């Protein structure tokens, strides 16, 4: 079973924005939700996917929907962000 399928619709929205390199503040603004809600969704995403790294989240999202991932240039942005932290 694809673990990404366990995510709620809102968690999927947050995950895609996260993988595309948006900060929690940017995700909150874009999705019209509170910063703390974004943080809670990120924690839930990592727990449901059983991962400890944003990079692994990106990898699982890429496997789940490669076309959407590549259209968003998710891997490039994710790698740049993670390498600069």
Secondary structure, 3 states (H helix, E strand, C coil): CCHHHHCCHHHHHHHHHHHCCCCHHHHHHHHCCCHHHHHHHHHHHHHHHCCCCHHHHHHHHHHHCHHHHHHCCHHHHHHHHHHCC
